[in-house]
């Protein structure tokens, strides 16, 4: 099968959608399919080899409390348009198909079966779609032959705006890469209890609430450390200044780390903490931490609660509540047995989300949608034939039977 995976976001910048598409594309290729990944790129992408097709230059655009790096071109890049015409893909799979502008232009130009995956959950609605009229958006959605949502919160969100039939296929995790067997970061293996935060340093990720909670934790458990992993410049400077002014010790700002190194930070942690304030549809970082066998303390928001069960794989606390966050972290930090039990249960759950299973579910969905599309095309052909037959019958009745020799 020839498959195109299309992302609206800069593939050179770390993010959940890009990681999702990379993993899905590699697993589909391993299954013997011809896969191309089309996305904007601010620099050369080498990790996917000739599987990757650059789809324009991205620009930073504020969306839902974050910064989306997307193309803003009024048309599809000529190289991508030519490729779509020449490759004759069986399926074009668009991730966030209504995010400007690469996915929108690809969907508009597509002449094959289209599948869309909706990743986002944004309580404020489709703010990014304001420049486009509802009629145009509805017309684009109608071109989707199949619709996937990564979670029930993501499905409920998009279904409010564009009602229809959605199939939930969650994000996956590479349980071989994110494994309890990886080596920890030696410099942090000094007997201190490590709390790990992973994510872009954006306000909605809640790192400021974790820093406030850690001030109390450090008083109660001096032999502790907070590791903050993830890209960000403006807020990082603010947080570092805040830590310095408060005299808080053992807060380590690691910054961006590669996909290859990330499992080692999970391994080094005793507890993984995700204090996001909202707008999370799933929580890939939770799944990664669980795959390495780590207990979770996370905000009790829809996207996280759909993956972590309170008291089973971790603890869920009200968002934006540093006191509850501190209490939950302290309760796990002082109970090694509970940490081990929750980490073990998390690993078992993570194995259910291994990409080998998720990629197969996506492939099965392609096959279903292709079959439905072929049946619809056959039905339309039959309808046209019947209409032509009836028209011919009426003509012969009016003009008389046609002369066979004519």
Protein Blocks (a to p, Z undefined) as FASTA:
>chain_A
ZZddddfbdfkbgcfklmmmmmmmmmmmmnopacddddddfbdcfklmmmbccebjaddd
deehiacdddfbfbdcfklmmmmmmnopabdcdehklbcfklmmmmmmpccdcddddfbd
cfkbpfklmmpcfklmmmmmmmpmbdcdfbfklmmmmmmmmgcddddddddddfklmcck
bccdfklmnopacdddeddddfklommmmmmmmmmmmmmmmpgcdddededfklmmmmmm
mmmmnopghiacebjadfklmmmmmmmpmbdcdfbfbhpanopmlmmmmmnopacddddd
fklmmmmcghilmccddehilklmmmmmmmmmmmmklmmmmmmmmmmmmmmmgfklmmmm
mmmmmmmmmmmmmmmmmmmmmmmmmmmmmmmmmmmmmnopadfkZZ
